[in-house]
Amino acid sequence: MTPKHPSESLTILTDLVLPSETNPLNNLFGGELLARMDRAASISARRHSRRIVVTASVNHVAFNRAIPLGSVVTVEAKVSRAFKSSMEIFIDIWVEDRESGNKTKANEAIYTFVAVDDTGRPVEVPQLIPETELEKQRYEAALRRKQLSLVIAGKMNPHDATELKALFI
Ligand SMILES: CC(C)(COP(=O)(O)OP(=O)(O)OC[C@H]1O[C@@H](n2cnc3c(N)ncnc32)[C@H](O)[C@@H]1OP(=O)(O)O)[C@@H](O)C(=O)NCCC(=O)NCCS
């Protein structure tokens, strides 16, 4: 399988925050943002693998900044590392200033998707070759995050999480 670059899975979704999508403080409801991120990440994983993909886990979400009603929100998703059948997707959330048009980062998240066949069984995906400095950093750290996610899910014995343990030694 020919390896791919992160830019080939880049997915950008831009949309407004409407009144039905806000909480009582008139900021974007967290669940709505999670859904937008899941959608963008799913397209990204599909672009990388060209297979059916399913969300295996939400590894990390940071709601650092509230996003007010009427904001223009951009969800930017890219595969940050591919393993055998799973792909880590890194998502950056940007909010656009109405007057200047400048975008500031509001949140970020990391999802894991798995490529599956028609019966839902995991299938292999192309490997990823990071290019930019940021892509390389995210690629390097992805194995630790995968091990952490598997340990938390009870799918990996902590003793086998070598990359993760190396952080603390
Ligand atoms: C995700 C799913 C396909 C994994 O199937 P499985 O039988 O556990 O298969 P495996 O154990 O072989 O795992 C497949 C891959 O997923 C990875 N994976 C599974 N659970 C994971 C988790 N919690 N975190 C990170 N990676 C995980 C495995 O490490 C493996 O990766 P690799 O092949 O790249 O090494 C299966 O659990 C599933 O279909 N879940 C439901 C998905 C869904 O419906 N999502 C929508 C949510 S509503």
The ligand as a MOL file (V3000), in Angstrom:
LIG
                    3D

  0  0  0     0  0            999 V3000
M  V30 BEGIN CTAB
M  V30 COUNTS 48 50 0 0 0
M  V30 BEGIN ATOM
M  V30 1 C -13.4050 -0.0380 16.6380 0
M  V30 2 C -13.6000 -1.5330 16.3770 0
M  V30 3 C -13.7070 -1.7800 14.8790 0
M  V30 4 C -12.3620 -2.2280 16.9270 0
M  V30 5 O -12.5980 -3.5810 16.7510 0
M  V30 6 P -11.7940 -4.6930 17.6200 0
M  V30 7 O -12.4900 -5.9620 17.4620 0
M  V30 8 O -11.5020 -4.1430 18.9660 0
M  V30 9 O -10.5140 -4.8210 16.7490 0
M  V30 10 P -9.0160 -4.7970 17.2120 0
M  V30 11 O -8.7860 -5.1750 18.6350 0
M  V30 12 O -8.2790 -5.5980 16.1630 0
M  V30 13 O -8.6470 -3.2630 17.0520 0
M  V30 14 C -8.5700 -2.6770 15.7810 0
M  V30 15 C -7.7160 -1.4410 15.9060 0
M  V30 16 O -8.4010 -0.5000 16.7090 0
M  V30 17 C -7.5350 -0.0700 17.7540 0
M  V30 18 N -8.3560 0.2850 18.8910 0
M  V30 19 C -9.3860 -0.4060 19.4110 0
M  V30 20 N -9.8730 0.2240 20.4980 0
M  V30 21 C -9.1310 1.3480 20.6490 0
M  V30 22 C -9.1210 2.4100 21.5860 0
M  V30 23 N -9.9970 2.4530 22.6010 0
M  V30 24 N -8.2030 3.3860 21.4350 0
M  V30 25 C -7.3130 3.3780 20.4480 0
M  V30 26 N -7.2630 2.3890 19.5050 0
M  V30 27 C -8.1570 1.3880 19.6250 0
M  V30 28 C -6.6190 -1.2500 18.0030 0
M  V30 29 O -5.4360 -0.8580 18.6650 0
M  V30 30 C -6.3650 -1.7040 16.5840 0
M  V30 31 O -5.4390 -0.8180 15.9810 0
M  V30 32 P -4.3470 -1.3180 14.9220 0
M  V30 33 O -4.9850 -2.3300 14.0190 0
M  V30 34 O -3.9860 -0.0930 14.1600 0
M  V30 35 O -3.1870 -1.8590 15.7020 0
M  V30 36 C -14.8600 -2.0970 17.1110 0
M  V30 37 O -14.6830 -1.9660 18.5040 0
M  V30 38 C -16.1380 -1.3750 16.7020 0
M  V30 39 O -16.6790 -1.6200 15.6410 0
M  V30 40 N -16.6260 -0.4720 17.5730 0
M  V30 41 C -17.8240 0.3110 17.2910 0
M  V30 42 C -17.4860 1.4940 16.4040 0
M  V30 43 C -18.6680 2.4450 16.2910 0
M  V30 44 O -19.7680 2.0150 16.1100 0
M  V30 45 N -18.3630 3.7370 16.4210 0
M  V30 46 C -19.3780 4.7390 16.4600 0
M  V30 47 C -19.6780 5.0270 17.8770 0
M  V30 48 S -21.3510 5.3300 18.1640 0
M  V30 END ATOM
M  V30 BEGIN BOND
M  V30 1 1 1 2
M  V30 2 1 2 3
M  V30 3 1 2 4
M  V30 4 1 2 36
M  V30 5 1 4 5
M  V30 6 1 5 6
M  V30 7 2 6 7
M  V30 8 1 6 8
M  V30 9 1 6 9
M  V30 10 1 9 10
M  V30 11 2 10 11
M  V30 12 1 10 12
M  V30 13 1 10 13
M  V30 14 1 13 14
M  V30 15 1 14 15
M  V30 16 1 15 16
M  V30 17 1 15 30
M  V30 18 1 16 17
M  V30 19 1 17 18
M  V30 20 1 17 28
M  V30 21 1 18 19
M  V30 22 1 18 27
M  V30 23 2 19 20
M  V30 24 1 20 21
M  V30 25 1 21 22
M  V30 26 2 21 27
M  V30 27 1 22 23
M  V30 28 2 22 24
M  V30 29 1 24 25
M  V30 30 2 25 26
M  V30 31 1 26 27
M  V30 32 1 28 29
M  V30 33 1 28 30
M  V30 34 1 30 31
M  V30 35 1 31 32
M  V30 36 2 32 33
M  V30 37 1 32 34
M  V30 38 1 32 35
M  V30 39 1 36 37
M  V30 40 1 36 38
M  V30 41 2 38 39
M  V30 42 1 38 40
M  V30 43 1 40 41
M  V30 44 1 41 42
M  V30 45 1 42 43
M  V30 46 2 43 44
M  V30 47 1 43 45
M  V30 48 1 45 46
M  V30 49 1 46 47
M  V30 50 1 47 48
M  V30 END BOND
M  V30 END CTAB
M  END
